[in-house]
Amino acid sequence: MGKNKGAGIPQKEQFQRMQYLYQAANQCIKSDPRDLNLCRFYLTTMRSIAKKSVLRLHVDIKRTMCKKCCVLLIPGVTAIVRTKSKKEKHLVVTCLECDTVKRFLLRKGYKLWLDNPEAWLDNIQPITDLPSANKKQNNGMQNDLINLEKVKQ
């Protein structure tokens, strides 16, 4: 007798480990902001776990990580955050370690795709009339063939 693998979240252990590593990196920066190597190690490990197990990081977690040097971006500690409005209002986050810049548009009615109800599979209606639609098409094709035969005669 084995464990009941059907009841539960798939890849729960990987999610828990990634969450733990993110919290450890956050705590590491808060305790000693000058030593970023341990934080960098935690975040690169978290990113490699996500890649190997083909899991997506949440958008909020991605926005707090530097893509280039893999450091947690905390305003005033490891990043500078500014709002600019040249063409459109946007938020500019600059990493203090590698000077990488991230820009995020600031629109009033903007919602992330994950916040939309259409993004979740629970809201999608299953298609149940597929076989009957095929029958209607087949009947229509048969009627067309019968009509063609009548025209030929």
N, C-alpha and C positions, 0 to 999 in steps of 0.2 A: 504494500500500500504506500503510495507516494503522497506528496503534498497536493493540495487542490490548487493548481496553477491558474485555473480559469477565473477565480474570484480575486480581483485585486487590480492594481495598476501595473501595466506592463513596464518592465525595466525600472521598477521602483527603487532598487538599490543604487542604480546609476544616478537617479534624480536626487536621492538622499545624499550621496557622496558629493555631487556637484554643489548642492546647497551648503553642505558642511564646509567645503573648500572656499566657497564665496564668503561665508560668514567668517572663516578663519582669516582670509585675506583682509577683510574689512576690519577685524579686530587687530590684526597685525599693524595696519597703517595707523589706526587710532592710538595704539600703545607707543609706537616709535616711527614717526613719519620719515625719518632719515634713512632707515634701513628698508629699502624697497625690494631687495632680492628675494626675501621669503614670500612677500606678497606676489611678486612676479612668478615665483615657482608655483604657488597655489593656483593662480589664475591660468597659467599655461597647462597645468595638470587638469584643471576643470575643462578647459577648451579641448584638450586631447581626448578626455573621456566623452565629451559630447560628440566629437567627430567619429571616434571609434564605434560608439553605439548608435550613431546616426540619430542623435537627438538635437532638437533646436533649442538654443538658449532664448530665454524670454527677452523681449525688446528692451525692457527696463534694465536688464543685466548687461546687454550689449552696449547700451548707451553709457554705462558707467565704467566701461573698460576701454583702454587705448588699444587700437588695432595693431599699432606698430611695436610698442615696447611692452604691452600686456601688463600695464599698471592700472590699479583702480583709480579712477578719476574722481577725486574729492575736491570740491571747490575751495580754494584758498590753501590747500595742502599740496596736492599734486596737479591741480588744474586751475586755469583762469577761465571764468565764465563771463561772457559779455553778451548783451543784446544789441543787434545792429539792425538798421532798417534802410538799406540802400534801395534795392528793388522791392523786396518784400521783407517784412520783419522776420528775423531769424536769430537763433541762439548760437553763439560761437563758443565752443569749448576747446581750449588749447592745453595740451599736455605740457607740463613743465619739464619733463624728462627728455622728450624727443621732439618737442615743438610740433607735433601732429595736430591738425585742426579738424574738428568735427562741426558740421553745421546742421541745425535742425530748424525747419520752417515752423513759424508760429502763426497758425491760422485760427480764426475764431471757431469755426464749425468743424474743424478737422478731428477725426477720430482714427485711431489705429485700426488696422484690419482685424486684429484680435478682439477689439471692443465691439465690432459689428456682430449682430446676431447671425448674419449669413455665413460667418466664418466657422461656426460650430456645426458639426455633423448632426447634432440632436435636432436641429431645426429643419433639416432637409426632408422633404416628403418623398417616400419611396414610390417608384413607378410600378404600379401593379397592372396596368392595362396594356402592357407591352405585347403579350400574345394576341389579344383581341385586335390590336392595331395591325399586326401582321396579317391576321385573317381578313380584315377589311381590305388591306392592300391586295392580298391574293385574290379575293373575290372581285375586286375592281379590275385586276389584270385579266381574270378569266372572262369577265363581262366584256372587256375590250376585245379579247380574242374572238369571242362569239360574235360580236358586232362586226369585226373585220371579215369573218367567214361569211356572214350574211351579205356584206357589201360585195364580196368577190362573186357570189352566186348571182 
